[in-house]
Amino acid sequence: MKKHGHLNRDIARILASMGHTDSLVIADCGLPIPPGVECVDLSLRLGQPGFIETLDSVLADFQCERAVFAIECRQHNPAVQDRAERMAKDGAALDFVSHEEFKQRCLAARAVIRTGECTPYANVILHSGVIF
């Protein structure tokens, strides 16, 4: 559920349409987008905008109850692992699944926000919470 303003109108529309437990993916530029799932493509060039920058922007406007990451990020992307740990400290439940399972779970997402991130396993599935 939406909390504050967001400049990107497609992201603002998607956040406003989210209900409790609906999911939204923030992805690096290499994650396959499932057929039929809306994609908001923010990528400008390799690395821009970055995954964490985009995640922070969305989280400022989104009530996240649970976040799902690929377990491979623990070994291959310490910055994503660190950001996941901060999300847990902020109250989000965390799940870690295989990258293959992660891609399967993306099939149920309302949308994928594609960034220009080009580091491995810089992806998250955010599940909407409620603001009351």
C-alpha positions as CSV (number, residue, x, y, z in Angstrom):
1,M,0.0,0.0,0.0
2,K,1.2,3.4,-0.9
3,K,2.6,5.7,1.8
4,H,3.9,8.9,0.0
5,G,4.5,10.4,-3.4
6,H,6.6,8.8,-6.1
7,L,7.7,10.7,-9.2
8,N,7.5,7.8,-11.7
9,R,3.8,7.6,-12.6
10,D,3.9,3.9,-13.5
11,I,5.4,3.0,-10.1
12,A,3.0,5.4,-8.3
13,R,0.1,3.7,-10.1
14,I,1.3,0.2,-9.2
15,L,2.0,1.0,-5.6
16,A,-1.5,2.6,-5.3
17,S,-3.1,-0.6,-6.7
18,M,-1.3,-3.0,-4.3
19,G,-3.3,-4.9,-1.7
20,H,-2.2,-6.9,1.3
21,T,0.3,-9.6,0.3
22,D,0.4,-8.6,-3.4
23,S,4.0,-8.7,-4.7
24,L,6.3,-6.4,-6.6
25,V,9.7,-7.3,-8.0
26,I,12.7,-5.0,-8.1
27,A,15.2,-6.5,-10.5
28,D,18.6,-6.2,-12.0
29,C,18.9,-5.8,-15.8
30,G,19.4,-9.5,-16.3
31,L,16.4,-11.0,-14.6
32,P,14.0,-12.5,-17.1
33,I,10.6,-10.8,-17.0
34,P,7.8,-13.3,-17.0
35,P,5.3,-13.1,-19.9
36,G,2.2,-11.2,-18.9
37,V,3.8,-9.4,-15.9
38,E,4.0,-5.7,-16.3
39,C,7.6,-4.3,-16.5
40,V,8.5,-0.7,-15.6
41,D,11.9,-0.4,-17.2
42,L,14.0,2.2,-15.4
43,S,17.3,1.1,-16.9
44,L,19.4,3.8,-18.5
45,R,22.7,2.1,-18.9
46,L,24.7,-0.6,-17.0
47,G,24.6,0.3,-13.3
48,Q,22.0,3.1,-13.5
49,P,19.8,3.3,-11.7
50,G,21.2,0.9,-9.2
51,F,19.2,-1.8,-7.3
52,I,19.7,-0.4,-3.8
53,E,18.9,3.2,-4.9
54,T,15.6,2.0,-6.5
55,L,14.7,-0.3,-3.6
56,D,15.2,2.6,-1.1
57,S,13.0,4.9,-3.3
58,V,10.2,2.3,-3.4
59,L,10.5,1.4,0.3
60,A,10.0,5.1,1.1
61,D,6.6,4.8,-0.5
62,F,5.6,1.2,0.1
63,Q,4.6,-0.8,3.2
64,C,6.7,-4.0,3.0
65,E,5.6,-6.9,5.1
66,R,8.0,-9.5,3.6
67,A,10.9,-9.6,1.2
68,V,12.2,-12.6,-0.8
69,F,15.8,-12.7,-2.0
70,A,17.8,-15.4,-3.9
71,I,19.9,-17.2,-1.4
72,E,22.8,-16.9,-3.8
73,C,23.0,-13.1,-2.9
74,R,24.5,-14.1,0.4
75,Q,27.7,-15.4,-1.3
76,H,27.7,-13.3,-4.5
77,N,26.4,-9.9,-3.5
78,P,27.2,-8.6,0.0
79,A,25.6,-5.2,-0.7
80,V,22.3,-6.9,-1.3
81,Q,22.7,-9.1,1.7
82,D,23.5,-6.1,3.9
83,R,20.4,-4.2,2.6
84,A,18.3,-7.3,3.3
85,E,19.5,-7.3,6.9
86,R,18.5,-3.7,7.2
87,M,15.1,-4.5,6.0
88,A,14.7,-7.2,8.6
89,K,15.8,-4.7,11.3
90,D,13.0,-2.4,10.0
91,G,10.5,-5.2,10.5
92,A,10.2,-7.0,7.2
93,A,10.2,-10.8,7.3
94,L,12.9,-12.2,5.0
95,D,12.8,-15.3,2.9
96,F,15.8,-16.7,0.9
97,V,15.1,-19.1,-1.9
98,S,17.1,-20.5,-4.8
99,H,17.4,-18.3,-7.8
100,E,15.3,-20.7,-9.8
101,E,12.5,-20.6,-7.2
102,F,12.8,-16.8,-7.1
103,K,12.2,-16.7,-10.9
104,Q,9.1,-19.0,-10.4
105,R,7.7,-16.7,-7.7
106,C,8.1,-13.7,-10.1
107,L,5.2,-15.2,-12.1
108,A,2.7,-14.0,-9.4
109,A,4.0,-10.5,-9.2
110,R,1.9,-7.5,-10.1
111,A,4.9,-5.9,-11.8
112,V,8.7,-5.9,-12.2
113,I,10.7,-2.7,-11.8
114,R,13.8,-3.3,-14.0
115,T,16.9,-1.3,-12.9
116,G,20.2,-0.9,-14.7
117,E,21.9,-2.9,-11.9
118,C,24.6,-5.3,-13.2
119,T,25.8,-7.1,-10.1
120,P,24.7,-10.7,-9.5
121,Y,21.5,-11.6,-7.7
122,A,20.4,-8.0,-7.1
123,N,16.7,-8.8,-7.1
124,V,13.9,-8.8,-4.5
125,I,10.2,-9.7,-4.3
126,L,8.4,-7.3,-2.0
127,H,5.1,-8.3,-0.4
128,S,2.7,-5.6,0.5
129,G,1.8,-5.0,4.1
130,V,-0.9,-2.8,5.5
131,I,-0.5,0.7,7.0
132,F,-3.0,0.2,9.8
